[in-house]
Amino acid sequence: MNSLPRISCVILCHNYGRYLDQAITSCLEQEPGPYVLHEVVVIDDGSTDETEEVCCRRKSEIRIIRRNRQGFGRTLTDAILLGSGDWVALLDADDWFHPAKLRTCAEAMTRETLFIEHWENVVDALGRPKLNEPHPGGNTSTLLVHREAALSLLPVSNEIFFHALREAGQGLALQDPVTFYRVHPRSMTDRSTPGVSQDYRAEVCIALADRLQAMCGNPPPWTTTRRLARISQHFRALASGHRVESSLQRGERLSALLIIPGMLNETIWARDPIIPWFRSLCSAIAGRPHVRLTTGQEQSTHS
């Protein structure tokens, strides 16, 4: 690169005021490296708690966007629209960055890189370790996206939309756990009600698959029509996998088995590895969910 990448840290907040100060500090106190911290933006999505007070205390250090409640998808979309750096580092306000986050990611950037994800440390409401080992990421606070490429995917309903950049061969996956992901009773994601989380993920994957299919007539610079079609099928296969899991979590084994043939067809068209389909098949035959529901982080029941 001819110049250092400018990174916008954009914090998404709705009623997470009790955690927000730590999130802001974690962005401002990043280790130096081959990047420029362009700005720290807080999008306050209609919070009714102490979020406004926290923002006022830090207003000289951050840019604040405060508006009526519009929901997660709109806030995530605005994070890309309002961030003005070359890259956007997304952060849910109840999480925080390790001091080496931006340096580690910037050191891995290349001209071809448009998407970076990394692992995370899972902690409880008080910030204490919840898992003994780092956990693979993929959620909002573990992603950096190249803003120009991300704009082509807007509007989005979930961070999964940005995973399309990885599937197009423009992404990096780092095993460095440089985000602290907080699991607590007031987390937005319901992981305790059977099927709810998986149904939501399936809906997001279908919406993304439809969007990518619609883009085939005028593909963005980061991919081709043929690859878009394949990526679309990839997310349809993922959606089917989530639906199998949802059915099994609700004890509907027959429904899970009926999804399996379509998932195989989608997997073949996407030229995806067969292992995820085979795992779903085994789970459906056994009538046993692959994911064990907990009040915290979802955990696989399979080795």
N, C-alpha and C positions, 0 to 999 in steps of 0.2 A: 504494500500500500504506500502511496506517495505521502499521505498524511495520517495522523492518528485518528482512529474512529471516535466520533462523538457519541456518547451514550446518554440517553435520557432514562433516568429511573422514574417509572410511573407507578405510584402506589394507589391501589383500588381500595376504597374504604366505604363501608356501610355499617355504622354502629360498632366499629372496632376501635373506638377512641382509646380504650384502656391499653391497647397494644401499639397504637399508632406512633407514639414518640420513639419507641424502640425501632420500629421499621424505618422512620425517617433518619434516625441516628446511624443505622446500619448502612444507609445509602451514602451519607455524607462522610463517613469515616472509613472509606474504602482505601486499601493499600494503593500506592501509586503503581503505574504500569504503562504499557503501550496503548493508552486510551486517554480521552478527555471526558471527565464527568461534566456533561453539557448542562444538565439541570436535574433537579428533583421536583417532580410534580405530584401533588396529591389530588385525586379526584374524589371529592366527598359526595357520595351519591345519596343525598337526602338523609344524612344521619340525624338522629334525635338524641344522641348521647353526648359525651364530652368531646367529640371529634372537632367541633368548631373551636373550642377552647384550646385544644392542643395545636391546631393549625395556627391560631393567632399567636401563640407563644413562639412558634417557629417561622413566622411569616417572612422574616428577613432572610431566611435560608432556603426557602422553597417557593414554588409557584402553586397557588391553590385554586382549584376549580370546584366551586360549590354550586349545587343545583338541586332541584327536586328529584325525588327518587325515580330512577328510570330502569333499574335492574342491572344484573351482571353483564348480560350481553352487550347492552348499550354502553356500559362503562368500559368494558374491554375494547370495544370498537373505538371509543373516544380516546383511550390510552394511546392508540396508534395515530389517530388523527391529530391529537393535541401535542404529543411528543414531537419535538423538532430536531432531535439528533439523528445521526445516521442509523443508530440502533436504538431499540427500546428494550430495557430490562424491566419486565413486569414483576410486580410484587403485591400480593394480597396483604392488607394491612395487619393481619394477625400473624404473619410470618416475618422473618428478617433474614438479611444477607450475612454470610460470613465475610470478614474483612477482605478476604482474597477473592471474592466472587468476580468482580469486574476484571481484575488483573488476570485471573486464570482463564476467563473466557476470551479476553482480548488477545492473549498470547496464542490462542488456538485459531483465531480468525485468519481466513485466507480470502483471496479475491472471489472464490467460488462459494464461500460460505454465506448463507442467508438465514440460517436457523441454528441455534445452539441450545442444547438441553444438557442438564447435568443431574447428578444424584442429590439427595437431600438427607438431612438428619431429622428424624421424626421425634417431636417433643410433645409434652402434654401442655395443659393450660398454663402451667407455671414455668414452662421452658425446660423441664427436666426430661432427660432422654426417655423415650417410650419404647424404642426398639434398640436392641444391642448393636446392630450393624446399620450402616447407611442403607438407604432405600432408593431404588431407581426413581427418577423424577418423571417429568412429562406434564406436570400441572403448572398452573400460572407462574408461580414464584420460582420455577426452575428453568424458565425460558428466556432467551434473548432472541429477538427477531429483527432482521434488517427491515427498516421502516418502509422503504420503497417497495420491497417485495410483499410485505404484509398488507400494504394498501390495496393490492390487487385482490385480496381475499375478503375485504370488508363488504358489508357488515358481517360480524361474526356473533355467534351465540355462546361460544365456549372456546377455550384455548386450543382445543383439538383441531380447530380449523387451521392453525398455523403448522400443525404436524404435516400438512400437505407439502410444505417446503422440504421437510426431511425425506418424505417418500419420493420427491422429485430428484433426490440425489444431491440436494444443496444444503444438507445439514450435518452437524457434528453432534455426537453423543459423548459427553465426558463423564467419567466415573468419580470425579471430585465432588464430595458432598458440601457444596458451598452455599446452601440455603438451609435454614431451619424452618421446617414445616410443622406448624402447630395444629394438633388435633385436640379439640375441646368440645364440650356439649353444645356450644352455640355456633359450631362450624356450619357453613352453608350447605355442605353435602350431607345428606342423610345416608349413613352407612349401616343403620341398624334395622330398618324396615325391609323385609325380604323383597327383592326385585326392584326397588325404587331407584337406586343408583344405577343399576344396569340398564333399566328402561330409559333413563335419562341419557346415558351414554349412547345407547342405540339410536335414539332420536337425533342426537347431535351428529353422529356418523352418517345417518341417512341424509340429513340436511346438507352436510358437507359433500357427500357423494353427488347429490343433485346439483349443487353449485358447481362442482368441478366438471360435471357433464355439460352443463350449460356454457361453460367457458371454452369448450372444445372448439367452437367455431372461431374464436379469437383468442388464442392462448397467450398468456403473459410471457415476458422475456425469459423467465426462469424455467420454462418447460416447453413441451411440444403437445400437439393434439393427441398423438398416440399415447404418450405417457400420461396425459390427463385422464384419458379413458381408463387406463390400467389403474391409476391411483383411485379413481372413482370406484372401481370394482373392489379395490383393497378395502376401502372404508365401508362398502356394503357387506363385505365378508366380516369385518370387525363388528358391524351392527348385528349381524346374525349371531356371532359368538356371544355378544352381550345378551341377546334375547334368549339364547339357550341357557345362559347362566341365570337370567331372571326367572325363567320357567322353573329351573331346578330349585332355586331358592324358595320359590312359592310351592314347591312340591308337585309341579305339573310335569311329570316325566314324559308323557305322551306328546305334549306340546313341544317339548325340547327336541324329541326325536323327529318330529315333523319338520323342524327347521334345518336339520342336518343336511339333507340333499341339496337344498338351495345354497347353503353355505359352501358346500364342496364346489358347486358350479361357479360361484363368485370367486372362490380361492383359485380355481384353475384359470379363469379369465384374467385375474389380476397377476398371475404367475407368482403367487405368494408361496412360501414354504408350506408344506402340508401339515406340519406339526401342530399348529394351533387348531386346525380343523380336527385332527386326530384326537387331540386332547378333549375337545368339546364332544366328540363322538363317544369317547370312553366315559366321560362324565354323564352323558345322557343315558348310555347303556346301564351304568351303575346307579343312576338316579341320585348322584351325589354332586352337589355344587363344587365348582373348582375353587371358589372364594368362600372363606369362612367369615360370616358376619361378626363384627365386633362393635363395640361402642367407640372404637378408635380407628386405627388404620386397618383397611381390609388386608387379610392375609390369605395366601393360597393354602389350600388343603392338600396340594400335591407337591412333591419334591421336584 
